[in-house]
Amino acid sequence: MSTELITTPLPPPRIAWNKGRIVGQKRPLKPKHVWSIRIRLEVSGDLRDLALFNMAIDSKLRGCDLVRLQVRDVFAAGQVRERASVVQQKTGRPVRFEITETTRTCLKQWIARPSMTGMQYLWPSRFHDRPHMSTRQYARLLREWVSSIGSEVSSYGTHSMRRTKVAQIYQKTGNLRAVQLLLGHTKMDSTVRYLGIEVDDALAISEAIDL
């Protein structure tokens, strides 16, 4: 009696979801990128995007917190605040940030627009079923900004905006504690991983900081 070997055809090889994509931590924008994007937005006259871009750099907020900013968070008594504080959605902890003169100027002009009269959120949605801009829309705008200066879109994400200013602060001062506070991190090792710096270097700097 002969036995016949039954073979099951192998499934076709699966293509990795990240094939051809740059994954991992998204790089921060360099100062030359910031100025190039800022100038393009100024020339185009897109006041909302200019205010959003500048605010993203200054605030160092996660995208989910940035799009939920309310007018009252940054504006009082007819003036844009020099400093503001918001409660982070992810951690439930408050974080403070500065608002530079450049950002205050364009924010004041944006809030003064007739279309902003009576608006609760700083970046209201253009869709009636949403009170404010979505994180997806913010990510799409970022891709447009990066593409406009000829940079590789896949190398950057919304966290690039969050990391841009703190990366410069760390490079110029080596002050991890300052970066930790500005990002609203509860643990120093989270800040170390976020900056992508060497652990030995981080520890050496941290040991030199007398808290």
Kinemage of the C-alpha trace (Angstrom):
@kinemage 1
@onewidth
@group {chain A} dominant
@subgroup {mainchain}
@vectorlist {calphas} color= white
{ca met a 1} P 0.000 0.000 0.000
{ca ser a 2} L 1.518 3.289 -1.079
{ca thr a 3} L 1.271 6.512 0.853
{ca glu a 4} L 1.027 9.795 -0.898
{ca leu a 5} L 2.757 12.778 0.653
{ca ile a 6} L 0.377 15.658 0.933
{ca thr a 7} L 2.007 19.036 1.017
{ca thr a 8} L 0.396 22.285 1.961
{ca pro a 9} L 1.432 25.221 -0.177
{ca leu a 10} L 3.301 27.884 1.718
{ca pro a 11} L 1.555 31.234 2.043
{ca pro a 12} L 3.091 34.067 0.055
{ca pro a 13} L 5.733 35.988 1.997
{ca arg a 14} L 4.331 38.903 3.952
{ca ile a 15} L 5.654 42.345 3.209
{ca ala a 16} L 6.759 44.144 6.352
{ca trp a 17} L 4.513 47.092 7.228
{ca asn a 18} L 7.571 49.333 7.553
{ca lys a 19} L 9.223 48.328 4.273
{ca gly a 20} L 10.619 51.453 2.672
{ca arg a 21} L 9.693 53.616 5.654
{ca ile a 22} L 11.873 55.318 8.210
{ca val a 23} L 10.683 54.153 11.625
{ca gly a 24} L 11.716 54.911 15.158
{ca gln a 25} L 12.156 58.303 16.729
{ca lys a 26} L 11.438 61.195 14.414
{ca arg a 27} L 14.209 63.745 14.248
{ca pro a 28} L 13.752 67.304 15.490
{ca leu a 29} L 13.762 70.188 13.058
{ca lys a 30} L 17.002 72.103 12.774
{ca pro a 31} L 17.022 75.898 13.209
{ca lys a 32} L 17.437 76.366 9.448
{ca his a 33} L 14.316 74.241 8.878
{ca val a 34} L 12.347 76.272 11.415
{ca trp a 35} L 13.245 79.550 9.762
{ca ser a 36} L 12.591 78.224 6.252
{ca ile a 37} L 9.113 76.999 7.161
{ca arg a 38} L 8.346 80.158 9.120
{ca ile a 39} L 9.327 82.418 6.224
{ca arg a 40} L 7.237 80.383 3.756
{ca leu a 41} L 4.186 80.621 6.012
{ca glu a 42} L 4.713 84.362 6.460
{ca val a 43} L 4.999 84.892 2.699
{ca ser a 44} L 1.908 82.796 2.018
{ca gly a 45} L -0.073 84.799 4.581
{ca asp a 46} L -1.381 81.655 6.278
{ca leu a 47} L -1.804 83.153 9.737
{ca arg a 48} L -3.383 80.087 11.343
{ca asp a 49} L -0.608 77.745 10.232
{ca leu a 50} L 2.063 80.276 11.199
{ca ala a 51} L 0.575 80.656 14.689
{ca leu a 52} L 0.190 76.883 15.025
{ca phe a 53} L 3.759 76.215 13.875
{ca asn a 54} L 5.265 78.803 16.228
{ca met a 55} L 3.124 77.617 19.122
{ca ala a 56} L 4.130 73.988 18.540
{ca ile a 57} L 7.808 74.979 18.739
{ca asp a 58} L 7.397 77.128 21.859
{ca ser a 59} L 5.011 74.941 23.831
{ca lys a 60} L 6.766 71.588 23.226
{ca leu a 61} L 3.348 69.974 23.711
{ca arg a 62} L 2.241 66.598 22.415
{ca gly a 63} L -0.037 66.880 19.413
{ca cys a 64} L -3.094 65.837 21.451
{ca asp a 65} L -2.488 68.719 23.890
{ca leu a 66} L -1.567 71.271 21.226
{ca val a 67} L -4.782 70.864 19.225
{ca arg a 68} L -6.874 71.091 22.424
{ca leu a 69} L -5.448 74.461 23.508
{ca gln a 70} L -8.159 76.941 24.377
{ca val a 71} L -8.033 80.671 23.757
{ca arg a 72} L -8.207 81.317 27.506
{ca asp a 73} L -5.077 79.189 28.010
{ca val a 74} L -2.937 81.754 26.208
{ca phe a 75} L -4.992 84.957 26.073
{ca ala a 76} L -6.199 87.245 28.869
{ca ala a 77} L -7.051 90.942 29.270
{ca gly a 78} L -6.541 91.577 25.557
{ca gln a 79} L -3.001 90.225 25.571
{ca val a 80} L -1.262 86.941 24.809
{ca arg a 81} L 0.395 85.584 27.925
{ca glu a 82} L 4.189 85.392 28.095
{ca arg a 83} L 3.860 82.050 29.901
{ca ala a 84} L 1.076 79.499 29.988
{ca ser a 85} L 0.242 76.264 31.773
{ca val a 86} L -1.874 73.308 30.631
{ca val a 87} L -2.686 69.894 32.041
{ca gln a 88} L -1.269 67.120 29.882
{ca gln a 89} L -3.818 64.646 28.604
{ca lys a 90} L -1.408 61.695 28.828
{ca thr a 91} L -0.132 62.238 32.369
{ca gly a 92} L -2.756 64.456 33.990
{ca arg a 93} L 0.071 66.679 35.206
{ca pro a 94} L 0.441 70.410 34.449
{ca val a 95} L 3.299 71.678 32.321
{ca arg a 96} L 4.374 75.286 31.809
{ca phe a 97} L 5.848 76.836 28.703
{ca glu a 98} L 6.989 80.193 27.407
{ca ile a 99} L 5.416 82.053 24.502
{ca thr a 100} L 8.046 84.057 22.664
{ca glu a 101} L 7.438 87.515 21.230
{ca thr a 102} L 7.323 86.168 17.672
{ca thr a 103} L 4.641 83.659 18.632
{ca arg a 104} L 2.697 86.197 20.706
{ca thr a 105} L 2.522 88.568 17.748
{ca cys a 106} L 1.040 86.068 15.307
{ca leu a 107} L -1.236 84.559 17.989
{ca lys a 108} L -2.706 87.972 18.765
{ca gln a 109} L -3.355 88.582 15.065
{ca trp a 110} L -4.949 85.138 14.712
{ca ile a 111} L -7.217 85.548 17.750
{ca ala a 112} L -8.264 89.003 16.475
{ca arg a 113} L -9.642 87.495 13.257
{ca pro a 114} L -13.453 87.920 12.950
{ca ser a 115} L -13.757 84.158 12.402
{ca met a 116} L -12.282 83.583 15.884
{ca thr a 117} L -14.883 85.694 17.689
{ca gly a 118} L -16.499 83.627 20.431
{ca met a 119} L -14.367 80.576 19.689
{ca gln a 120} L -13.405 78.364 22.636
{ca tyr a 121} L -10.501 76.519 21.012
{ca leu a 122} L -7.412 78.130 19.582
{ca trp a 123} L -7.472 75.891 16.507
{ca pro a 124} L -11.170 75.349 15.739
{ca ser a 125} L -12.086 72.574 13.341
{ca arg a 126} L -13.434 73.371 9.907
{ca phe a 127} L -15.855 70.476 10.349
{ca his a 128} L -19.059 71.110 12.295
{ca asp a 129} L -18.925 67.795 14.163
{ca arg a 130} L -15.534 68.549 15.742
{ca pro a 131} L -14.786 71.338 18.208
{ca his a 132} L -11.087 71.623 17.374
{ca met a 133} L -8.460 70.511 14.897
{ca ser a 134} L -7.684 66.782 14.989
{ca thr a 135} L -4.233 65.339 15.562
{ca arg a 136} L -4.514 63.770 12.108
{ca gln a 137} L -5.003 67.181 10.533
{ca tyr a 138} L -2.072 68.535 12.523
{ca ala a 139} L 0.107 65.668 11.257
{ca arg a 140} L -1.002 66.389 7.692
{ca leu a 141} L -0.085 70.062 8.074
{ca leu a 142} L 3.334 69.094 9.398
{ca arg a 143} L 3.947 66.930 6.324
{ca glu a 144} L 3.013 69.885 4.127
{ca trp a 145} L 5.395 72.182 6.013
{ca val a 146} L 8.298 69.743 5.770
{ca ser a 147} L 7.596 69.010 2.115
{ca ser a 148} L 7.498 72.730 1.295
{ca ile a 149} L 11.196 73.082 2.154
{ca gly a 150} L 12.233 69.943 0.279
{ca ser a 151} L 12.964 67.760 3.323
{ca glu a 152} L 12.168 64.037 3.603
{ca val a 153} L 8.636 63.870 4.982
{ca ser a 154} L 9.024 60.358 6.435
{ca ser a 155} L 11.859 61.545 8.693
{ca tyr a 156} L 9.585 63.858 10.665
{ca gly a 157} L 6.403 63.582 12.716
{ca thr a 158} L 4.425 65.638 15.201
{ca his a 159} L 6.915 64.662 17.915
{ca ser a 160} L 9.562 66.425 15.820
{ca met a 161} L 7.889 69.676 16.804
{ca arg a 162} L 7.870 68.668 20.468
{ca arg a 163} L 11.568 67.796 20.349
{ca thr a 164} L 12.844 70.719 18.265
{ca lys a 165} L 13.415 73.332 20.958
{ca val a 166} L 14.479 70.964 23.732
{ca ala a 167} L 17.073 69.386 21.424
{ca gln a 168} L 18.652 72.820 20.998
{ca ile a 169} L 18.444 73.519 24.731
{ca tyr a 170} L 20.228 70.265 25.519
{ca gln a 171} L 22.905 70.795 22.857
{ca lys a 172} L 23.668 74.295 24.124
{ca thr a 173} L 23.434 73.711 27.880
{ca gly a 174} L 23.544 69.966 28.574
{ca asn a 175} L 20.865 70.636 31.197
{ca leu a 176} L 18.763 67.486 31.348
{ca arg a 177} L 16.750 68.700 34.314
{ca ala a 178} L 15.557 71.748 32.385
{ca val a 179} L 14.546 69.563 29.444
{ca gln a 180} L 12.724 67.165 31.775
{ca leu a 181} L 10.670 70.003 33.248
{ca leu a 182} L 9.899 71.559 29.876
{ca leu a 183} L 8.644 68.244 28.488
{ca gly a 184} L 6.674 67.440 31.618
{ca his a 185} L 8.412 64.102 32.117
{ca thr a 186} L 8.165 62.529 35.570
{ca lys a 187} L 11.332 60.446 35.170
{ca met a 188} L 14.766 61.468 33.969
{ca asp a 189} L 15.261 58.235 32.008
{ca ser a 190} L 12.217 59.146 29.911
{ca thr a 191} L 13.955 62.385 28.980
{ca val a 192} L 17.164 60.521 28.169
{ca arg a 193} L 15.346 58.165 25.813
{ca tyr a 194} L 13.392 61.022 24.278
{ca leu a 195} L 16.531 62.957 23.421
{ca gly a 196} L 18.261 59.817 22.173
{ca ile a 197} L 21.491 60.595 24.017
{ca glu a 198} L 24.029 58.195 25.421
{ca val a 199} L 23.292 56.966 28.926
{ca asp a 200} L 26.821 57.560 30.224
{ca asp a 201} L 26.750 61.104 28.909
{ca ala a 202} L 23.327 61.654 30.446
{ca leu a 203} L 24.404 60.350 33.844
{ca ala a 204} L 27.530 62.491 33.852
{ca ile a 205} L 25.458 65.601 33.160
{ca ser a 206} L 22.790 64.618 35.638
{ca glu a 207} L 25.367 64.043 38.394
{ca ala a 208} L 26.720 67.529 37.822
{ca ile a 209} L 23.316 69.082 38.450
{ca asp a 210} L 22.754 69.881 42.100
{ca leu a 211} L 19.022 69.766 42.764
